[in-house]
């Protein structure tokens, strides 16, 4: 089987301004190709499946340069390029062509017709049509000079005959990395073809029932026996469907405490046959991703999930969290927001691996292994979710995998356990667990407002900083308007843990750095240590939410008090997570390497000092900021290297020494817009060292007069964006053309008070230098939905060249650049005003303002 490519994080795909890749590496040819939707959604995923799921050697697959077939009987040049061609041997010839894959047509009907043409005019026996959402498998049959085509359930694997499709034994099933693509194809087929069903939630229930049949079949079929969930060549839809329904009857009878006796599979025969054909080659139990979570995400969609904050955790993140907490068979583990059970399943797999290892070492018989596995599942694992459908899915998933279904409950974890069912309250007690693994619901609009619930949590109250003791003090009553559930879950998880227990949790990144959330970190440190923080890419939960998250390991203090010794904190920054912002898989994923480095860290190894894993001493943490990029070791090393040739000056020190004056602007309100011709400068008006004014936002002379003295804008002042999404750190310098302005509060103004010590042109160049831009990125934090530099501008280190000649060159280059832009503005003004005679202009309109921004 071909390995899944995972190029070095040092060579990520080329991306556009919003992070979408523009060039990618083709998984077969290893050539760089344009990242078109067709490549990202269809060609690359299916080429990957041919290697991983079907086992075709890469030497028998061709993508680049493309293989060509005839476009018509008279085409002698074979002008049509095939997206993917598969050959019977390593020699690529017309006679060895075996499979052609067509990925261009968006509609199934059109795609089939075009695919049949290419198969008819080539030697290919099999064809695949795939548009990234739906797919179709065809076999070519020739009878007495006539060519016919039949739909087949799937492709044969490498080395199998076409007639072997559907004749799978349990030990012939293979894991897959591509479940999302498979489920997307199933979902689109059902949406278009399932009889009597159109709602996503109904389809989800049905497909999940089929998935549990599949998992049950894998678990209770002997290795050499044929699986029951299969679709053979030539079998009727009814025969295939009846096998599935009969199998589901076994599932319901065996797990009558999970499934209701009225539960059924009501999909029509054709839909069931299609699903079976898609799923039959794979082992879901052994697959790389959580099959149920993938199915649920695919079938339910963001409209149902988003409002509840149910953003399911990708498998690579689940594995990272598991490596953080390192659960053993001696641990009791809980997920108090378990969703469909992804964390619980990973824990179960890890514990079973340990049972297998112990059994091999001690020579246990199989019956003892099975008994120990069941005992581990029943005794050690608990899960809670307040969503009845999700908790049922988690319970059923645990049941068909082994057991442990009795440890999953449908309750509100944040509520008083006295409100729970008796069994749940008895099984889930505070202080009873060694490990918590969870991804609690989060969202800016989610609030817990129930007063009885809020009274139970310290973190539901308002906290204020006592400047005399530099500690946070809790108010007597809960905060007005309620509290976000992700904040309350931190306290609940700490309550659930025994002394010295470990918590692996996914939380919004802002909780680790924003001044408004610093009381949360303070609260955690009163009760525990933060031992690891890995920040995730913004793409992680997209396209469902843009929330920036982090995975955190927290260790509760031991029973004998707070340890005094210093300790290392593992940190890492993941830039790629295996999919892009649209949810499409890409072959770039930092999380496996970060997980590997975390494992080495846990084993006491020293780490290479880069963003994929480094250690910071707890004593080095500043202002309760636990954000990895804030301590970026690569940036620190580059700054230290510059010390040989540059004076490294902290911007805050220059302010304290009164070398520079730093201030912020003011807001005037939207009602002031358009009241006059004096530019009101907003963050979007600053770009490329220039101030660009919009006439629509001009303000009156009275408003200018009210702010002029306080803002004190002068030529050579520098404006920098402090708050925004993409613009933080963008600078402009005030010239004689735009000195009469009012600027908003999201902008910082730097005024040099000592030109000998720091020339304004030099300051502009320094603030715009890449090494300073990197610092700005590391020190800007997300607050609500925008990024802010806050007061951390004071921490920026400016590398001023020691050589006077170099300083003069920089100042001269900046002066020339600024003057050329002034000249360009004036030239544009002159050209425009020549269009009409001066006497024809409206005396009440400020044309300078309209053309060049002057007032």
Secondary structure, DSSP 8 states (H G I E B T S, - for coil): --------GGG--EE-TTS-EEEEE-TTT--EEE--HHIIIIIHHHHHHHHHTS---GGGEE-SS-EEE-SSTT-SS--EEESEEEESSSS--GGGEEEEEE---SSHHHHHHHHHHHHHTSS-SEEEEE-SS-EEEEEEEEETTEEEEEE-SS---TT--GGGTT--BGGG-B--S-HHHHHHHHHHHHHHH-TT---HHHHHHHHHHHHHHHHHHHHTS-TTSB-SS---TT--HHHHHHHHHHHHHHHHHHTTTTS-TT------HHHHHHHHHHHTTB-STTSSS-HHHHHHHHHH-HHHHGGGT-----HHHHHHHHHHH---TT--EEETT-TTSHHHHHHHHHHHHHHHHHHHHHT--HHHHHHHHHHHHHHHEEEE-S-HHHHHHHHHHHHHHSS-GGGEE-S-TTS-GGGS-HHHHHHS-TT-EEEEEE-----TT--B--HHHHTT-GGGEEEEEETTTTEEEEEEEE-TT-B-HHHHHHHHHHHHEEEEEEEEEEEEGGGGT-GGGHHHHHHHHHHEEEEEEEE--GGGGTTT----EEEEEEEE--TT----S--EEEEEE-S-EEE-TTS-EEEEESHHHHHHHHHHHHTT----SBTTBEEEEGGG--TT---GGGG-HHHHHHHHHHTTTEEEEEHHHHHHTTSEEEEE-----GGGTTSSSEEEE-GGGEETBEE---GGGEE-HHHHHHHHHHH---TT-EEEE-EESS-TT-EEE--TTS-S-EE-TTEEEEEES-TTTS-HHHHHHHHHSHHHHHHHHHH-EEETTEEE-GGGGGG-EEEEES-HHHHHHHHHHHHHHHHHHHHHHHHHHHHHHTSS-GGGS-TTS-HHHHHH---
